[in-house]
Structures are given as structure tokens and as C-alpha cells.
Amino acid sequence: MDNIFTLKDKVIVITGAAGLLGRMHAEAVASNGGIPILLDINTKGLKDFCDTLNDKYQTKTEFIELDITDEIAVKNTSNNIFDDFSRIDGLINNAANNPSMESSRINYSRLENFPMEQWNKDINVGLTGAFLCSKYFGQKIANNKNGGSIINISSDLGLIAPDQRLYREKDKPNDKQNVKPVTYSVVKTGIIGLTRYLSTYWSDQGVRCNALCPGGVENNQSDEFILKVSRKIPLGRLAKRDEYQGTIVWMLSDASSYLNGAVIPVDGGRTAW
């Protein structure tokens, strides 16, 4: 049974690899014998992280600076990785903007003030970027004899609306209250649609595509916010940063060989309420 969870020598491309969860996904791949290929527009710190993975797990981890909204760059990168490894076995579409909720004189997080420029940036990275990576890396995966796995990282907020009451501040007028910006929900919901499309597109070539919908991760939020959001989660807490790794390994490995087109919430039960 242990062998069906192995990722030994599988080449797994991870976008947004410099981020908190991107690094966790990469470590999950490396620790189970896979070869993570780390893609990010911000490669600061990735070299040290790459070296750490290679030293600790004896992998051939690489990192590449890539703007996933640049189609030519994505195409060239997919070809270069294929030339280096002669295969691509998996893709984790993890990259996304997390639009700011910070206040200013005009609260730009609110729908009525949300800038068109920010809308375009967020859609471009979160949806267009995932489409382009699926287009080029997915095609390489489809060329494998036994296909492979694409994981699209959505969110619990791809399944439910954000509860804006979590962000309310006492004695602040409504038009100044911070909210979770609209693009986050739109992108994470769109990712689910992309997942369903891809799950049927290369299925005859053994390519499976599924969506993971993580809940919130504890990451230096205020005690007040953690308490408020924890009350909305049946397990009574936010996730630890490493608690999605087991699901990632399962979804990439042969242990999930019949999993396709699934939308999997791993959110402590929040979307069950």
C-alpha cells in the first residue's frame, strides 16, 4: 500500500512556489520522492529553499523565474523543463494574488471602489495564469504513457461567500469597513470551473484534474480574528501550514488514480455548516 502514495521521480511543476503554501506543496512532493519544479515571479529566497530540498531529500529540485501571465514565457518554460527531464508528470496551479484589504482614505477593498486595474491583475494571475499553465504543461502531461495529475488550488471561498462580518471594526462607518475583495471569490470559483473542464479534456490520455479547496491557514493573524473565524469552523481552529500536504500527495499519486473532476474542501468542516 505504501507504494501507491509514492511520487518517486515524478516531475511536478508548482506555480506560486515562493508563497506559504507553495513551499509546503513543494516539500510534500520532495519528501515523497518527487522532483518539484518551483515557478514564481518572485524568486527571492527560492534558491536557498531549493538547495534545502535537494540536500534534505536528495531531489533534483529546480526553480525558475516565470510570469505565468506571459504566454510565450510559459510555453518556453514548459519546453525547457521537458527538455531537461523528458517528462512532466504533474502540475499544481497554486499562484494567485491575494488582494489587499488595507484601509486608506478611499477603501479600495469595497466593491463600489474596487479598481478595474486590480480586477484585471487578479483575474490575469489567478485564472489566466492557471489556464496558460494548464494549456502548456497539461499538454506535456497528456503525452505521457500513463498521463498524470493536475491540481488546481481553489479555496473554501470558492464554495461559499466570504463572511464580511469577520472583518468588521467597531465604530467604523459601513463605507469604510474592510471586506474580502471580490476578485478572490471570483478567481477561486473560476478555478473550479477550469477544473471540471480539464477533467474531461485529456481524460482519454490519463490526465486527471481535481480542485483542492483549502480553508484559512494560521499565519500571524490577530488573536481576535483567529477567535472569530474559528467559531465558524467545526474543528474550532484554522489550519496549520503543513496540513494540506497529505492531500496534495494523495491527489498527485496513484493512490487517487480514480479521482477526477473532484472538488475537495479541506477546511475543518467550515463549508459543511
N, C-alpha and C positions, 0 to 999 in steps of 0.2 A: 504493500500500500504506500510506503514512503516514496517509492519511485514515481508515482503518478503526480506528486507535487513538485518534482524537481524541475528546475529551469536550466539544467546543465547545458552550457554552450549556446543557449538561446540569445540572440541579439535583440535587445529590447530598447526601442527609441522612446525617450521620455522628454516631453516638452515642458517648459517652465521648471526645469530641473534645479534652478537656483533657489526656488521657493521652499517654504517649510515642508509642505507635503511632497513636493518634487524630490527632495533629498530623501525623504522616508521611502518613497516608491523605489528610488534607485538602490537604497540599501537593502530593501526587500528582495530585489532582483539579484543583487550581487551575493547576498548571503545564502541564496538558494542555487548558486552555480551559474547564474545568467551573466550576460555581458551588457551592462547598462550603457547606453549612448545618451549623454546628457546634452540637451539643447536648451539654450536660453539666450535672450538678447543681452542679459547682464551676466557676464561670466566671472565677475569678481568673486573670488573665493572658491570657484568651481575647480580650479587646478588643484588646490590643496585637498578638497573633498575627493576629487578623482584619485589623487595619489593615495589617500587614506583607504579608499575602497580597494584599490589594487593591492596595497600592502596587506590589508586585513583579510581579504577574501581571495587573493591571487586571481583576480579577474583581468580582463583587458579593457577596462572602462575607459571611455574617451569622452571629452567634452568639446562642443562646437558652438561658437557664437552664431546665432541664427535669428533673424527676424522672420517669424513664421507667417507674417502677412505679405512677404515678398515671394511671389510665386516662383520666379526664376531661381532664387536662392534656395527655396525648399526643394525644387526639382534637382538642382545641382548637388545639394547635400544628400538627398536620397541616393543619387547615383554614386557619390563618393563613398558613402557607407557601404553600399552594396559591393563596390569595387574592393574595399578593404576586407570585408568579411564574407563575401559571396552569398550573403543571405540577410534578410531581416525577418525576424520571427514574430515580433510584437510591437505595438505602438500604444503608448499611454498619452492621450490628449489631455494634458494637465494644465496647460498655460491658460491664464485668464487674467484680466485686470480685476482688481478689487476696488471699485470706485470709492473715493474718499467721502466720508460723512462729516468732515470738519466744518465748523461754522465760520462764517465771515459776515460781513455787513449784509450781503445777499446770500441766503442759504442755497447753494447750488445743488445740494443733495435732493431738494424737493422737486417733485415732478414739474411744477409750474415754472421753475427756474433752471431746470436741468439743461446744460448747454448742448447744442447739436454737435459741437466738436467732440465733446466727451462721449456722447452716444455713438458716434462713428468709430472712435478709438476702441471703445469697449466691445462693440459688435465685431470690429475688424480682428481683434486679437482672439476673443473667446469663441466666435463662430466661424469667421472666415479662415482664421488660422487653423482651426480643427479640420475644416473642410479641405484646405490645401494639404495639410499633413496626411489626412486620410487618402486624398487623391493620389499622392506620390508614394508615400510609404506603404499605404494599403495595397497598391498595385504590386509592389515588390513582395509583400507578404503573400499575395494571391498567386505568385509564381512558384511558391514552394510546393513541393510534392504533397505535403500534408497541411498546407495553409498556415494558419496562426491565429493570433488573438489581437483585437483592438479593444482597448478600454477607454471610454470617454468619461472624464470626471465631471459629473454634474454636481448636484447639491441637494440637501433636503429642501432648499428654497427653489429647486426646480420642480418640486412636487407640491409644495404648499406656499402660500404667500408669506412674506415676512411679516411678523407681528411688530408693527411700528411702535407699539406701546413700550417695547423693550428699551427704546432709545429716548423716550420722553424725559425731559428735565423739568423739575418743579419750577413753577413761576415763570416759565418762558412762553411767550405767545405762540399760537399754533403755527403761524407762518415762519417762525424761527426754529421750530423743533427740527432736530436731525431725523432723517429717515434713511432706511436702506435704499440706495438708488435703484431706479427702475431697471437699469441695464443688467444688474446682477441676475435678477429673476428671469429676464428675457433670454439672456445668454444660456443660463443653466437649463431652462425649459427647452430652448432650441437644440441644445446638445442631446437631449433625449430624442427629439425628432430625427436628428442626424444618426443617432444610434440605430433606430428602427430601420431607417433607410439602408444603412450599411449592412445590417444583419441579414438582409435578403439579397444584397447586390453581388457579393462574392461567395455566397454560401455554397454554391456548387463546386467551389475551389477550396473549400475547407476553412474559409476565413469567418471566424466568429466575432461579433461585435456586441458589447454589452456596456451598460452605463452604471457607474458607481455613484451613489448619491450620499456623500459624507455629511454628517452633522458638523456642528461647530467644534473647533479644537481650542483647548485651553492654551492661551498664548499671551500672558501678561495683561489680560483684561482686568478691569476694576473688580473688586470683590462684590460690589453692588450689582454689576452687570451679570457676573457669574451666578450669583444667587437668583436673580430674576429669570435668567434663561434656564437654569437648572430645574426650576419649578415646572417648566413646560416639557421636561424630558422624563419619561417613566423611570429610567435608571438614575435620575437625580443628579446628573453631572454632565459636563462637557467631555469630549473625547480627549485622551492623551494622544500626542502627536504620532505615536507608533501603532495606534490601534487599528489602522486600516491596512497594515502590511500583510496580515494573513489573508485578507480578502483579495488583495492585489495578486499575491502568489497563486491563490486558487483560481482566479479568473484568467491568469496567463497560462497556467499549467494544464496538463492533460486531465487533471482532476475535475475540470469543468468542461470536458470535451463535448457535452450535450447542452451547454449553456449558450444560448444565442438570442439576441434581441431582448435580454432581460434588463430591467431597471431595478437596481438593488439598493434600497436605503440601508445605510449603516449609520444610524443616528440615535442610538439609545432608546428607540421607540417613539421619538417625537412625532413622526408622521402617522403613528398608529392612533394618536388621540385626535 
